[in-house]
Amino acid sequence: MKLKKIFSLLLITVGAIFLIVEIASSKKNYYLQSAGIVCLMSGIFIINTSVSSRATNNNMEYPKNNEEEE
């Protein structure tokens, strides 16, 4: 689990660096930009899949709105 987190943070960092360097350069390398986006999105996807939901109770009762009762 720790290795997965480190790997995803490394992907995000590398992707962000690739994108920042390519935005700042005068001659664009679209392959490097594409690699940066793929790395960034892959890292975010890995982190997002390991995050659990906040709601622990699925049978929560929501308070009714007064407008709905009228």
PDB file of N, H, CA, C and O in Angstrom:
ATOM      1  N   MET A   1       0.837  -1.194   0.000  1.00  0.00           N
ATOM      2  CA  MET A   1       0.000   0.000   0.000  1.00  0.00           C
ATOM      3  C   MET A   1       0.877   1.250   0.000  1.00  0.00           C
ATOM      4  O   MET A   1       0.583   2.215  -0.706  1.00  0.00           O
ATOM      5  N   LYS A   2       1.934   1.236   0.777  1.00  0.00           N
ATOM      6  H   LYS A   2       2.173   0.452   1.351  1.00  0.00           H
ATOM      7  CA  LYS A   2       2.832   2.386   0.844  1.00  0.00           C
ATOM      8  C   LYS A   2       3.548   2.584  -0.488  1.00  0.00           C
ATOM      9  O   LYS A   2       3.736   3.716  -0.934  1.00  0.00           O
ATOM     10  N   LEU A   3       3.947   1.483  -1.123  1.00  0.00           N
ATOM     11  H   LEU A   3       3.794   0.563  -0.761  1.00  0.00           H
ATOM     12  CA  LEU A   3       4.630   1.553  -2.414  1.00  0.00           C
ATOM     13  C   LEU A   3       3.690   2.104  -3.487  1.00  0.00           C
ATOM     14  O   LEU A   3       4.118   2.856  -4.362  1.00  0.00           O
ATOM     15  N   LYS A   4       2.429   1.734  -3.421  1.00  0.00           N
ATOM     16  H   LYS A   4       2.081   1.123  -2.710  1.00  0.00           H
ATOM     17  CA  LYS A   4       1.434   2.218  -4.378  1.00  0.00           C
ATOM     18  C   LYS A   4       1.243   3.727  -4.235  1.00  0.00           C
ATOM     19  O   LYS A   4       1.114   4.436  -5.232  1.00  0.00           O
ATOM     20  N   LYS A   5       1.225   4.211  -3.005  1.00  0.00           N
ATOM     21  H   LYS A   5       1.330   3.635  -2.194  1.00  0.00           H
ATOM     22  CA  LYS A   5       1.068   5.640  -2.757  1.00  0.00           C
ATOM     23  C   LYS A   5       2.284   6.417  -3.244  1.00  0.00           C
ATOM     24  O   LYS A   5       2.144   7.483  -3.845  1.00  0.00           O
ATOM     25  N   ILE A   6       3.462   5.893  -2.988  1.00  0.00           N
ATOM     26  H   ILE A   6       3.575   5.028  -2.500  1.00  0.00           H
ATOM     27  CA  ILE A   6       4.694   6.552  -3.442  1.00  0.00           C
ATOM     28  C   ILE A   6       4.744   6.581  -4.966  1.00  0.00           C
ATOM     29  O   ILE A   6       5.121   7.592  -5.557  1.00  0.00           O
ATOM     30  N   PHE A   7       4.362   5.463  -5.607  1.00  0.00           N
ATOM     31  H   PHE A   7       4.056   4.641  -5.126  1.00  0.00           H
ATOM     32  CA  PHE A   7       4.369   5.389  -7.057  1.00  0.00           C
ATOM     33  C   PHE A   7       3.386   6.382  -7.662  1.00  0.00           C
ATOM     34  O   PHE A   7       3.703   7.032  -8.658  1.00  0.00           O
ATOM     35  N   SER A   8       2.205   6.508  -7.079  1.00  0.00           N
ATOM     36  H   SER A   8       1.948   5.979  -6.270  1.00  0.00           H
ATOM     37  CA  SER A   8       1.219   7.435  -7.621  1.00  0.00           C
ATOM     38  C   SER A   8       1.654   8.885  -7.430  1.00  0.00           C
ATOM     39  O   SER A   8       1.442   9.710  -8.319  1.00  0.00           O
ATOM     40  N   LEU A   9       2.252   9.207  -6.300  1.00  0.00           N
ATOM     41  H   LEU A   9       2.424   8.537  -5.579  1.00  0.00           H
ATOM     42  CA  LEU A   9       2.759  10.557  -6.086  1.00  0.00           C
ATOM     43  C   LEU A   9       3.919  10.870  -7.034  1.00  0.00           C
ATOM     44  O   LEU A   9       4.063  12.003  -7.493  1.00  0.00           O
ATOM     45  N   LEU A  10       4.733   9.872  -7.320  1.00  0.00           N
ATOM     46  H   LEU A  10       4.616   8.952  -6.947  1.00  0.00           H
ATOM     47  CA  LEU A  10       5.821  10.047  -8.277  1.00  0.00           C
ATOM     48  C   LEU A  10       5.263  10.291  -9.682  1.00  0.00           C
ATOM     49  O   LEU A  10       5.780  11.136 -10.413  1.00  0.00           O
ATOM     50  N   LEU A  11       4.222   9.565 -10.059  1.00  0.00           N
ATOM     51  H   LEU A  11       3.802   8.879  -9.465  1.00  0.00           H
ATOM     52  CA  LEU A  11       3.583   9.781 -11.362  1.00  0.00           C
ATOM     53  C   LEU A  11       3.010  11.189 -11.469  1.00  0.00           C
ATOM     54  O   LEU A  11       3.160  11.847 -12.499  1.00  0.00           O
ATOM     55  N   ILE A  12       2.364  11.644 -10.422  1.00  0.00           N
ATOM     56  H   ILE A  12       2.242  11.110  -9.585  1.00  0.00           H
ATOM     57  CA  ILE A  12       1.786  12.992 -10.429  1.00  0.00           C
ATOM     58  C   ILE A  12       2.881  14.041 -10.546  1.00  0.00           C
ATOM     59  O   ILE A  12       2.742  15.004 -11.300  1.00  0.00           O
ATOM     60  N   THR A  13       3.960  13.860  -9.810  1.00  0.00           N
ATOM     61  H   THR A  13       4.072  13.078  -9.197  1.00  0.00           H
ATOM     62  CA  THR A  13       5.062  14.811  -9.846  1.00  0.00           C
ATOM     63  C   THR A  13       5.722  14.854 -11.221  1.00  0.00           C
ATOM     64  O   THR A  13       5.975  15.932 -11.759  1.00  0.00           O
ATOM     65  N   VAL A  14       5.998  13.689 -11.784  1.00  0.00           N
ATOM     66  H   VAL A  14       5.793  12.814 -11.347  1.00  0.00           H
ATOM     67  CA  VAL A  14       6.630  13.632 -13.106  1.00  0.00           C
ATOM     68  C   VAL A  14       5.713  14.234 -14.161  1.00  0.00           C
ATOM     69  O   VAL A  14       6.172  14.983 -15.024  1.00  0.00           O
ATOM     70  N   GLY A  15       4.436  13.919 -14.102  1.00  0.00           N
ATOM     71  H   GLY A  15       4.063  13.311 -13.401  1.00  0.00           H
ATOM     72  CA  GLY A  15       3.491  14.480 -15.054  1.00  0.00           C
ATOM     73  C   GLY A  15       3.392  15.995 -14.950  1.00  0.00           C
ATOM     74  O   GLY A  15       3.334  16.688 -15.966  1.00  0.00           O
ATOM     75  N   ALA A  16       3.372  16.508 -13.733  1.00  0.00           N
ATOM     76  H   ALA A  16       3.420  15.946 -12.907  1.00  0.00           H
ATOM     77  CA  ALA A  16       3.305  17.957 -13.542  1.00  0.00           C
ATOM     78  C   ALA A  16       4.571  18.635 -14.053  1.00  0.00           C
ATOM     79  O   ALA A  16       4.501  19.702 -14.664  1.00  0.00           O
ATOM     80  N   ILE A  17       5.714  18.028 -13.809  1.00  0.00           N
ATOM     81  H   ILE A  17       5.770  17.162 -13.313  1.00  0.00           H
ATOM     82  CA  ILE A  17       6.980  18.602 -14.289  1.00  0.00           C
ATOM     83  C   ILE A  17       7.017  18.626 -15.811  1.00  0.00           C
ATOM     84  O   ILE A  17       7.410  19.626 -16.413  1.00  0.00           O
ATOM     85  N   PHE A  18       6.603  17.516 -16.437  1.00  0.00           N
ATOM     86  H   PHE A  18       6.283  16.704 -15.948  1.00  0.00           H
ATOM     87  CA  PHE A  18       6.561  17.472 -17.908  1.00  0.00           C
ATOM     88  C   PHE A  18       5.677  18.586 -18.458  1.00  0.00           C
ATOM     89  O   PHE A  18       6.056  19.274 -19.406  1.00  0.00           O
ATOM     90  N   LEU A  19       4.502  18.760 -17.866  1.00  0.00           N
ATOM     91  H   LEU A  19       4.194  18.201 -17.097  1.00  0.00           H
ATOM     92  CA  LEU A  19       3.572  19.772 -18.365  1.00  0.00           C
ATOM     93  C   LEU A  19       4.088  21.190 -18.147  1.00  0.00           C
ATOM     94  O   LEU A  19       3.947  22.037 -19.029  1.00  0.00           O
ATOM     95  N   ILE A  20       4.678  21.460 -16.994  1.00  0.00           N
ATOM     96  H   ILE A  20       4.792  20.771 -16.278  1.00  0.00           H
ATOM     97  CA  ILE A  20       5.207  22.797 -16.707  1.00  0.00           C
ATOM     98  C   ILE A  20       6.359  23.135 -17.636  1.00  0.00           C
ATOM     99  O   ILE A  20       6.446  24.259 -18.131  1.00  0.00           O
ATOM    100  N   VAL A  21       7.251  22.172 -17.881  1.00  0.00           N
ATOM    101  H   VAL A  21       7.181  21.259 -17.479  1.00  0.00           H
ATOM    102  CA  VAL A  21       8.381  22.403 -18.774  1.00  0.00           C
ATOM    103  C   VAL A  21       7.891  22.666 -20.196  1.00  0.00           C
ATOM    104  O   VAL A  21       8.420  23.542 -20.881  1.00  0.00           O
ATOM    105  N   GLU A  22       6.900  21.926 -20.637  1.00  0.00           N
ATOM    106  H   GLU A  22       6.470  21.214 -20.081  1.00  0.00           H
ATOM    107  CA  GLU A  22       6.408  22.095 -22.002  1.00  0.00           C
ATOM    108  C   GLU A  22       5.613  23.379 -22.168  1.00  0.00           C
ATOM    109  O   GLU A  22       5.629  23.973 -23.246  1.00  0.00           O
ATOM    110  N   ILE A  23       4.925  23.818 -21.138  1.00  0.00           N
ATOM    111  H   ILE A  23       4.912  23.335 -20.262  1.00  0.00           H
ATOM    112  CA  ILE A  23       4.203  25.090 -21.218  1.00  0.00           C
ATOM    113  C   ILE A  23       5.194  26.250 -21.305  1.00  0.00           C
ATOM    114  O   ILE A  23       4.952  27.230 -22.010  1.00  0.00           O
ATOM    115  N   ALA A  24       6.308  26.134 -20.586  1.00  0.00           N
ATOM    116  H   ALA A  24       6.505  25.338 -20.013  1.00  0.00           H
ATOM    117  CA  ALA A  24       7.295  27.213 -20.554  1.00  0.00           C
ATOM    118  C   ALA A  24       8.195  27.241 -21.790  1.00  0.00           C
ATOM    119  O   ALA A  24       8.794  28.277 -22.080  1.00  0.00           O
ATOM    120  N   SER A  25       8.302  26.148 -22.514  1.00  0.00           N
ATOM    121  H   SER A  25       7.816  25.307 -22.278  1.00  0.00           H
ATOM    122  CA  SER A  25       9.224  26.123 -23.656  1.00  0.00           C
ATOM    123  C   SER A  25       8.610  26.816 -24.868  1.00  0.00           C
ATOM    124  O   SER A  25       7.391  26.892 -25.021  1.00  0.00           O
ATOM    125  N   SER A  26       9.498  27.317 -25.720  1.00  0.00           N
ATOM    126  H   SER A  26      10.488  27.255 -25.596  1.00  0.00           H
ATOM    127  CA  SER A  26       9.029  28.001 -26.923  1.00  0.00           C
ATOM    128  C   SER A  26       8.681  27.012 -28.032  1.00  0.00           C
ATOM    129  O   SER A  26       7.743  27.244 -28.795  1.00  0.00           O
ATOM    130  N   LYS A  27       9.431  25.906 -28.129  1.00  0.00           N
ATOM    131  H   LYS A  27      10.193  25.718 -27.509  1.00  0.00           H
ATOM    132  CA  LYS A  27       9.137  24.879 -29.117  1.00  0.00           C
ATOM    133  C   LYS A  27       8.420  23.736 -28.400  1.00  0.00           C
ATOM    134  O   LYS A  27       8.964  23.134 -27.474  1.00  0.00           O
ATOM    135  N   LYS A  28       7.219  23.449 -28.828  1.00  0.00           N
ATOM    136  H   LYS A  28       6.777  23.938 -29.581  1.00  0.00           H
ATOM    137  CA  LYS A  28       6.381  22.461 -28.147  1.00  0.00           C
ATOM    138  C   LYS A  28       6.690  21.050 -28.616  1.00  0.00           C
ATOM    139  O   LYS A  28       6.824  20.790 -29.811  1.00  0.00           O
ATOM    140  N   ASN A  29       6.798  20.151 -27.658  1.00  0.00           N
ATOM    141  H   ASN A  29       6.689  20.363 -26.687  1.00  0.00           H
ATOM    142  CA  ASN A  29       6.933  18.727 -27.937  1.00  0.00           C
ATOM    143  C   ASN A  29       5.638  18.069 -27.456  1.00  0.00           C
ATOM    144  O   ASN A  29       5.450  17.850 -26.260  1.00  0.00           O
ATOM    145  N   TYR A  30       4.762  17.761 -28.385  1.00  0.00           N
ATOM    146  H   TYR A  30       4.914  17.939 -29.358  1.00  0.00           H
ATOM    147  CA  TYR A  30       3.440  17.268 -28.014  1.00  0.00           C
ATOM    148  C   TYR A  30       3.481  15.852 -27.450  1.00  0.00           C
ATOM    149  O   TYR A  30       2.579  15.458 -26.710  1.00  0.00           O
ATOM    150  N   TYR A  31       4.502  15.091 -27.785  1.00  0.00           N
ATOM    151  H   TYR A  31       5.235  15.411 -28.386  1.00  0.00           H
ATOM    152  CA  TYR A  31       4.647  13.760 -27.200  1.00  0.00           C
ATOM    153  C   TYR A  31       4.964  13.861 -25.711  1.00  0.00           C
ATOM    154  O   TYR A  31       4.459  13.075 -24.910  1.00  0.00           O
ATOM    155  N   LEU A  32       5.791  14.821 -25.346  1.00  0.00           N
ATOM    156  H   LEU A  32       6.201  15.460 -25.996  1.00  0.00           H
ATOM    157  CA  LEU A  32       6.124  15.022 -23.935  1.00  0.00           C
ATOM    158  C   LEU A  32       4.913  15.559 -23.168  1.00  0.00           C
ATOM    159  O   LEU A  32       4.693  15.191 -22.014  1.00  0.00           O
ATOM    160  N   GLN A  33       4.137  16.421 -23.805  1.00  0.00           N
ATOM    161  H   GLN A  33       4.316  16.720 -24.743  1.00  0.00           H
ATOM    162  CA  GLN A  33       2.911  16.908 -23.167  1.00  0.00           C
ATOM    163  C   GLN A  33       1.922  15.768 -22.952  1.00  0.00           C
ATOM    164  O   GLN A  33       1.283  15.671 -21.904  1.00  0.00           O
ATOM    165  N   SER A  34       1.809  14.916 -23.949  1.00  0.00           N
ATOM    166  H   SER A  34       2.328  14.994 -24.800  1.00  0.00           H
ATOM    167  CA  SER A  34       0.902  13.770 -23.819  1.00  0.00           C
ATOM    168  C   SER A  34       1.362  12.829 -22.724  1.00  0.00           C
ATOM    169  O   SER A  34       0.545  12.319 -21.957  1.00  0.00           O
ATOM    170  N   ALA A  35       2.667  12.595 -22.644  1.00  0.00           N
ATOM    171  H   ALA A  35       3.331  13.009 -23.267  1.00  0.00           H
ATOM    172  CA  ALA A  35       3.209  11.739 -21.582  1.00  0.00           C
ATOM    173  C   ALA A  35       2.957  12.366 -20.208  1.00  0.00           C
ATOM    174  O   ALA A  35       2.662  11.657 -19.246  1.00  0.00           O
ATOM    175  N   GLY A  36       3.072  13.681 -20.117  1.00  0.00           N
ATOM    176  H   GLY A  36       3.312  14.257 -20.899  1.00  0.00           H
ATOM    177  CA  GLY A  36       2.805  14.373 -18.859  1.00  0.00           C
ATOM    178  C   GLY A  36       1.362  14.232 -18.426  1.00  0.00           C
ATOM    179  O   GLY A  36       1.079  14.010 -17.249  1.00  0.00           O
ATOM    180  N   ILE A  37       0.448  14.361 -19.373  1.00  0.00           N
ATOM    181  H   ILE A  37       0.678  14.542 -20.329  1.00  0.00           H
ATOM    182  CA  ILE A  37      -0.973  14.224 -19.045  1.00  0.00           C
ATOM    183  C   ILE A  37      -1.295  12.795 -18.639  1.00  0.00           C
ATOM    184  O   ILE A  37      -2.051  12.573 -17.693  1.00  0.00           O
ATOM    185  N   VAL A  38      -0.726  11.821 -19.350  1.00  0.00           N
ATOM    186  H   VAL A  38      -0.112  12.002 -20.118  1.00  0.00           H
ATOM    187  CA  VAL A  38      -0.977  10.418 -19.015  1.00  0.00           C
ATOM    188  C   VAL A  38      -0.437  10.096 -17.623  1.00  0.00           C
ATOM    189  O   VAL A  38      -1.112   9.435 -16.834  1.00  0.00           O
ATOM    190  N   CYS A  39       0.774  10.560 -17.318  1.00  0.00           N
ATOM    191  H   CYS A  39       1.322  11.097 -17.959  1.00  0.00           H
ATOM    192  CA  CYS A  39       1.352  10.318 -15.983  1.00  0.00           C
ATOM    193  C   CYS A  39       0.513  10.975 -14.893  1.00  0.00           C
ATOM    194  O   CYS A  39       0.220  10.359 -13.868  1.00  0.00           O
ATOM    195  N   LEU A  40       0.132  12.217 -15.119  1.00  0.00           N
ATOM    196  H   LEU A  40       0.370  12.717 -15.951  1.00  0.00           H
ATOM    197  CA  LEU A  40      -0.658  12.952 -14.129  1.00  0.00           C
ATOM    198  C   LEU A  40      -2.001  12.282 -13.882  1.00  0.00           C
ATOM    199  O   LEU A  40      -2.392  12.086 -12.732  1.00  0.00           O
ATOM    200  N   MET A  41      -2.704  11.932 -14.935  1.00  0.00           N
ATOM    201  H   MET A  41      -2.387  12.091 -15.870  1.00  0.00           H
ATOM    202  CA  MET A  41      -4.014  11.313 -14.785  1.00  0.00           C
ATOM    203  C   MET A  41      -3.924   9.904 -14.204  1.00  0.00           C
ATOM    204  O   MET A  41      -4.798   9.490 -13.442  1.00  0.00           O
ATOM    205  N   SER A  42      -2.881   9.173 -14.557  1.00  0.00           N
ATOM    206  H   SER A  42      -2.172   9.509 -15.176  1.00  0.00           H
ATOM    207  CA  SER A  42      -2.708   7.833 -13.988  1.00  0.00           C
ATOM    208  C   SER A  42      -2.464   7.906 -12.484  1.00  0.00           C
ATOM    209  O   SER A  42      -3.032   7.124 -11.721  1.00  0.00           O
ATOM    210  N   GLY A  43      -1.625   8.835 -12.061  1.00  0.00           N
ATOM    211  H   GLY A  43      -1.164   9.470 -12.680  1.00  0.00           H
ATOM    212  CA  GLY A  43      -1.367   9.007 -10.635  1.00  0.00           C
ATOM    213  C   GLY A  43      -2.609   9.412  -9.868  1.00  0.00           C
ATOM    214  O   GLY A  43      -2.864   8.907  -8.775  1.00  0.00           O
ATOM    215  N   ILE A  44      -3.384  10.325 -10.440  1.00  0.00           N
ATOM    216  H   ILE A  44      -3.177  10.735 -11.328  1.00  0.00           H
ATOM    217  CA  ILE A  44      -4.624  10.747  -9.788  1.00  0.00           C
ATOM    218  C   ILE A  44      -5.621   9.597  -9.732  1.00  0.00           C
ATOM    219  O   ILE A  44      -6.323   9.430  -8.735  1.00  0.00           O
ATOM    220  N   PHE A  45      -5.686   8.807 -10.794  1.00  0.00           N
ATOM    221  H   PHE A  45      -5.116   8.943 -11.604  1.00  0.00           H
ATOM    222  CA  PHE A  45      -6.589   7.659 -10.817  1.00  0.00           C
ATOM    223  C   PHE A  45      -6.216   6.639  -9.747  1.00  0.00           C
ATOM    224  O   PHE A  45      -7.094   6.110  -9.065  1.00  0.00           O
ATOM    225  N   ILE A  46      -4.932   6.360  -9.592  1.00  0.00           N
ATOM    226  H   ILE A  46      -4.219   6.790 -10.146  1.00  0.00           H
ATOM    227  CA  ILE A  46      -4.483   5.390  -8.586  1.00  0.00           C
ATOM    228  C   ILE A  46      -4.829   5.871  -7.188  1.00  0.00           C
ATOM    229  O   ILE A  46      -5.283   5.086  -6.357  1.00  0.00           O
ATOM    230  N   ILE A  47      -4.619   7.155  -6.921  1.00  0.00           N
ATOM    231  H   ILE A  47      -4.250   7.793  -7.597  1.00  0.00           H
ATOM    232  CA  ILE A  47      -4.958   7.693  -5.598  1.00  0.00           C
ATOM    233  C   ILE A  47      -6.470   7.671  -5.393  1.00  0.00           C
ATOM    234  O   ILE A  47      -6.944   7.333  -4.308  1.00  0.00           O
ATOM    235  N   ASN A  48      -7.222   8.024  -6.418  1.00  0.00           N
ATOM    236  H   ASN A  48      -6.837   8.299  -7.299  1.00  0.00           H
ATOM    237  CA  ASN A  48      -8.682   8.085  -6.296  1.00  0.00           C
ATOM    238  C   ASN A  48      -9.293   6.712  -6.062  1.00  0.00           C
ATOM    239  O   ASN A  48     -10.294   6.607  -5.353  1.00  0.00           O
ATOM    240  N   THR A  49      -8.728   5.664  -6.630  1.00  0.00           N
ATOM    241  H   THR A  49      -7.915   5.749  -7.206  1.00  0.00           H
ATOM    242  CA  THR A  49      -9.288   4.335  -6.430  1.00  0.00           C
ATOM    243  C   THR A  49      -9.011   3.802  -5.031  1.00  0.00           C
ATOM    244  O   THR A  49      -9.721   2.911  -4.565  1.00  0.00           O
ATOM    245  N   SER A  50      -8.002   4.322  -4.356  1.00  0.00           N
ATOM    246  H   SER A  50      -7.425   5.045  -4.735  1.00  0.00           H
ATOM    247  CA  SER A  50      -7.685   3.820  -3.023  1.00  0.00           C
ATOM    248  C   SER A  50      -8.370   4.616  -1.914  1.00  0.00           C
ATOM    249  O   SER A  50      -8.317   4.213  -0.753  1.00  0.00           O
ATOM    250  N   VAL A  51      -9.010   5.736  -2.246  1.00  0.00           N
ATOM    251  H   VAL A  51      -9.053   6.064  -3.189  1.00  0.00           H
ATOM    252  CA  VAL A  51      -9.696   6.548  -1.247  1.00  0.00           C
ATOM    253  C   VAL A  51     -11.067   5.943  -0.987  1.00  0.00           C
ATOM    254  O   VAL A  51     -11.814   5.657  -1.923  1.00  0.00           O
ATOM    255  N   SER A  52     -11.396   5.749   0.289  1.00  0.00           N
ATOM    256  H   SER A  52     -10.789   5.981   1.049  1.00  0.00           H
ATOM    257  CA  SER A  52     -12.698   5.181   0.630  1.00  0.00           C
ATOM    258  C   SER A  52     -13.740   6.285   0.753  1.00  0.00           C
ATOM    259  O   SER A  52     -13.412   7.465   0.872  1.00  0.00           O
ATOM    260  N   SER A  53     -14.982   5.878   0.722  1.00  0.00           N
ATOM    261  H   SER A  53     -15.249   4.919   0.625  1.00  0.00           H
ATOM    262  CA  SER A  53     -16.092   6.811   0.790  1.00  0.00           C
ATOM    263  C   SER A  53     -16.238   7.359   2.203  1.00  0.00           C
ATOM    264  O   SER A  53     -15.889   6.688   3.175  1.00  0.00           O
ATOM    265  N   ARG A  54     -16.756   8.581   2.314  1.00  0.00           N
ATOM    266  H   ARG A  54     -17.040   9.125   1.524  1.00  0.00           H
ATOM    267  CA  ARG A  54     -16.979   9.180   3.628  1.00  0.00           C
ATOM    268  C   ARG A  54     -18.183   8.565   4.330  1.00  0.00           C
ATOM    269  O   ARG A  54     -18.170   8.379   5.546  1.00  0.00           O
ATOM    270  N   ALA A  55     -19.196   8.259   3.580  1.00  0.00           N
ATOM    271  H   ALA A  55     -19.206   8.410   2.591  1.00  0.00           H
ATOM    272  CA  ALA A  55     -20.428   7.731   4.161  1.00  0.00           C
ATOM    273  C   ALA A  55     -20.219   6.286   4.597  1.00  0.00           C
ATOM    274  O   ALA A  55     -19.896   5.426   3.778  1.00  0.00           O
ATOM    275  N   THR A  56     -20.401   6.023   5.875  1.00  0.00           N
ATOM    276  H   THR A  56     -20.663   6.722   6.541  1.00  0.00           H
ATOM    277  CA  THR A  56     -20.231   4.670   6.381  1.00  0.00           C
ATOM    278  C   THR A  56     -21.570   3.968   6.556  1.00  0.00           C
ATOM    279  O   THR A  56     -21.635   2.738   6.546  1.00  0.00           O
ATOM    280  N   ASN A  57     -22.631   4.740   6.715  1.00  0.00           N
ATOM    281  H   ASN A  57     -22.577   5.739   6.724  1.00  0.00           H
ATOM    282  CA  ASN A  57     -23.957   4.166   6.906  1.00  0.00           C
ATOM    283  C   ASN A  57     -24.801   4.464   5.675  1.00  0.00           C
ATOM    284  O   ASN A  57     -25.099   5.625   5.394  1.00  0.00           O
ATOM    285  N   ASN A  58     -25.185   3.432   4.944  1.00  0.00           N
ATOM    286  H   ASN A  58     -24.943   2.489   5.173  1.00  0.00           H
ATOM    287  CA  ASN A  58     -25.954   3.628   3.720  1.00  0.00           C
ATOM    288  C   ASN A  58     -27.429   3.874   3.987  1.00  0.00           C
ATOM    289  O   ASN A  58     -28.135   4.354   3.101  1.00  0.00           O
ATOM    290  N   ASN A  59     -27.912   3.562   5.171  1.00  0.00           N
ATOM    291  H   ASN A  59     -27.338   3.171   5.891  1.00  0.00           H
ATOM    292  CA  ASN A  59     -29.323   3.724   5.491  1.00  0.00           C
ATOM    293  C   ASN A  59     -29.575   5.012   6.273  1.00  0.00           C
ATOM    294  O   ASN A  59     -30.377   5.033   7.206  1.00  0.00           O
ATOM    295  N   MET A  60     -28.893   6.068   5.889  1.00  0.00           N
ATOM    296  H   MET A  60     -28.242   6.051   5.131  1.00  0.00           H
ATOM    297  CA  MET A  60     -29.063   7.341   6.580  1.00  0.00           C
ATOM    298  C   MET A  60     -30.420   7.935   6.215  1.00  0.00           C
ATOM    299  O   MET A  60     -30.844   7.878   5.060  1.00  0.00           O
ATOM    300  N   GLU A  61     -31.089   8.501   7.202  1.00  0.00           N
ATOM    301  H   GLU A  61     -30.744   8.548   8.140  1.00  0.00           H
ATOM    302  CA  GLU A  61     -32.358   9.167   6.950  1.00  0.00           C
ATOM    303  C   GLU A  61     -32.083  10.653   6.803  1.00  0.00           C
ATOM    304  O   GLU A  61     -31.469  11.277   7.669  1.00  0.00           O
ATOM    305  N   TYR A  62     -32.548  11.206   5.694  1.00  0.00           N
ATOM    306  H   TYR A  62     -33.046  10.699   4.991  1.00  0.00           H
ATOM    307  CA  TYR A  62     -32.357  12.621   5.453  1.00  0.00           C
ATOM    308  C   TYR A  62     -33.573  13.379   5.963  1.00  0.00           C
ATOM    309  O   TYR A  62     -34.706  12.931   5.788  1.00  0.00           O
ATOM    310  N   PRO A  63     -33.341  14.529   6.594  1.00  0.00           N
ATOM    311  CA  PRO A  63     -34.490  15.301   7.082  1.00  0.00           C
ATOM    312  C   PRO A  63     -35.305  15.840   5.911  1.00  0.00           C
ATOM    313  O   PRO A  63     -34.759  16.288   4.903  1.00  0.00           O
ATOM    314  N   LYS A  64     -36.627  15.785   6.071  1.00  0.00           N
ATOM    315  H   LYS A  64     -37.071  15.421   6.889  1.00  0.00           H
ATOM    316  CA  LYS A  64     -37.503  16.246   5.001  1.00  0.00           C
ATOM    317  C   LYS A  64     -37.561  17.762   5.012  1.00  0.00           C
ATOM    318  O   LYS A  64     -37.514  18.407   6.060  1.00  0.00           O
ATOM    319  N   ASN A  65     -37.662  18.292   3.838  1.00  0.00           N
ATOM    320  H   ASN A  65     -37.700  17.768   2.987  1.00  0.00           H
ATOM    321  CA  ASN A  65     -37.774  19.714   3.669  1.00  0.00           C
ATOM    322  C   ASN A  65     -39.230  20.130   3.905  1.00  0.00           C
ATOM    323  O   ASN A  65     -40.147  19.410   3.511  1.00  0.00           O
ATOM    324  N   ASN A  66     -39.449  21.277   4.540  1.00  0.00           N
ATOM    325  H   ASN A  66     -38.705  21.862   4.861  1.00  0.00           H
ATOM    326  CA  ASN A  66     -40.804  21.741   4.822  1.00  0.00           C
ATOM    327  C   ASN A  66     -41.601  21.970   3.536  1.00  0.00           C
ATOM    328  O   ASN A  66     -42.818  21.791   3.531  1.00  0.00           O
ATOM    329  N   GLU A  67     -40.944  22.356   2.460  1.00  0.00           N
ATOM    330  H   GLU A  67     -39.955  22.502   2.464  1.00  0.00           H
ATOM    331  CA  GLU A  67     -41.630  22.609   1.197  1.00  0.00           C
ATOM    332  C   GLU A  67     -42.174  21.311   0.608  1.00  0.00           C
ATOM    333  O   GLU A  67     -43.196  21.317  -0.078  1.00  0.00           O
ATOM    334  N   GLU A  68     -41.497  20.208   0.872  1.00  0.00           N
ATOM    335  H   GLU A  68     -40.667  20.203   1.430  1.00  0.00           H
ATOM    336  CA  GLU A  68     -41.956  18.924   0.344  1.00  0.00           C
ATOM    337  C   GLU A  68     -43.225  18.451   1.048  1.00  0.00           C
ATOM    338  O   GLU A  68     -44.053  17.770   0.442  1.00  0.00           O
ATOM    339  N   GLU A  69     -43.383  18.804   2.312  1.00  0.00           N
ATOM    340  H   GLU A  69     -42.711  19.357   2.805  1.00  0.00           H
ATOM    341  CA  GLU A  69     -44.535  18.347   3.078  1.00  0.00           C
ATOM    342  C   GLU A  69     -45.801  19.101   2.701  1.00  0.00           C
ATOM    343  O   GLU A  69     -46.897  18.569   2.873  1.00  0.00           O
ATOM    344  N   GLU A  70     -45.685  20.313   2.196  1.00  0.00           N
ATOM    345  H   GLU A  70     -44.794  20.745   2.056  1.00  0.00           H
ATOM    346  CA  GLU A  70     -46.862  21.140   1.895  1.00  0.00           C
ATOM    347  C   GLU A  70     -47.506  20.781   0.606  1.00  0.00           C
ATOM    348  O   GLU A  70     -48.505  21.391   0.224  1.00  0.00           O
TER     349      GLU A  70
END
